[in-house]
Amino acid sequence: MDQCVDYMKSASEVRKEWSSTIDTALREHPVFIQRTRDNLILLDIATLRLAFENLRFELILYPEKDGSVTLVESHLDLVENAANKDSGIDQMIHALRDYASDFYSEFALWSKAPNRKSHIPYILKVLSSTDDELREDIVCRNGKN
């Protein structure tokens, strides 16, 4: 965090100026905070959304012999089967929400797991987005059976 040292506020300073610190984070810019050896950032949801603006959920669509479709989210290993693409996307949004909720509930565990820590940006995007925003950030491509 050496690059942020010029912008860091101490936790003591933040405690003393809590209201103005919140106002700064909401109306001006993110606030970098240092508490002993711990560093964190306080920012508003709109800024967080901007940070993940180009992050997309890539769905691979596989048509099934029974006429249904299977959708696989390539980054998070989520799989849904539905009658058609549109209902599959709806189901995938629900699956994204469930997964993000589970991940967040046990963040200390999953954020350190070697095969799951790369999911953090996707989790934060899901938690800070509406269903319509998630739908806009889904990209589908056809897979090969």
N, C-alpha and C positions, 0 to 999 in steps of 0.2 A: 504494500500500500504506500510505498515511498512517494509515488507520483502524486498522491492526494494530500500529502502532509501539509501543504500550504492552505488547503481548504478545510482541514479538520477542525472541528470544535470538540472541546473536551466534554465528557458526559456531565461533569459538574456545571459547566457553563450552560449546557442544554437544560439541565434540571432547573437552574435559576431563571432561565429565559424560555421556559417550555412553550408558552403561548406564542411568543414571537418566532420561535424556532419552527413551530407548526405553520404559522403564517408564511414564513420564508419558504418552506418546502412546498406549500400549496400555491403560492402566488409568484414566487421569484425563481427558485432553483433548488435542486436537491441539496440536502445538508449531509455532509460527511461527519460522522461522530466517532470519537475514539474513547473507549473505556478500558483503561489499563492496556492489555494486549489485544483487545477485541476492537474490530472496526465494523461499522455498519453505515448504511445510507438510508436516509429518510426521504421519500419522494412520493409524489401524488400518483394516483392510478393512471391518469392521462399520460404522464411521462413514462411510466412503466409500459403502457401499451405502445407508445412510440418506439421504445427500445426493442420490442418484439414485432414491430410492424411488418417486417419482411419474412417472418417465420411462417411457414405453411405446413399444413397437415397433408401429407401425400398418401392418397388412398389408391390402392391397386384393386381394380374391379375384375373379378373372375365370374363369368357366366357359368351357371351350373346346368347339368342335364335336365333337372326338373323345372327349369325356367327361372329359378331364383338367382340372386347374385350374392357373391361373397366379397366383402370389402376388407382389405387388410391395410391398416395404418402402418406405414413402413418404419417410422421412427420409434413408435411406442409398442409395437407388437400387439396391437389390438385387432381383433377379428370379429366381424358381424356378418350374419347372413340375413337376407330380407327378400321380399317378393320382387322388389325393383330397386333401382339405383337411388331414387329419392327417399324411399322409406329406409334404405340402408344408410344413407347419410344422416337421417334423423336418428336412427339407432346408434350410429357412430358418435354423434354429438352427445347422446346420453352416456355412451361408454366412456367418452373422454371426460365427462363430468364425474362419473363414478371413479374412474382411475385417478383423476386429479384430487378428488376428495380423500380417497384412501392414501395416496402418496402424502398429501398434506398432513393427514392425521398421524402419520408415522414418519414425518420429514427427517427427523434425526437419523433414522435407520436408512431409509431409501436414498437420501441425498449423499450418503457415503458409500453405497453399494456400487462397485465398479461397473456393473452392467445397467445401472439405473440413474447414476448421477447426471448423465447427459440428458435426461428427461426434464431436468429442472426448468429450462426455458419454456418448454411446452406446458408444463404444469402451471407455471406463473401466467402464461398466456391464457390458458383455459380458465383459471380462477379469476382473471381480470377482464374477461370478455363475455358478451351476451351470446346467446345461441345464434342470432343473425350474424354477428361478427365472426363467430367460428365458422359458420356456413360459408361466408365469403372467403375464408382462409383455407378452405379445403380444395385440393387439386386432385382430380381423378384421372387415372390413366388405365387403359386396358391391360390386363395381365394375360399370360398364356397358360392354358391348362396343360 
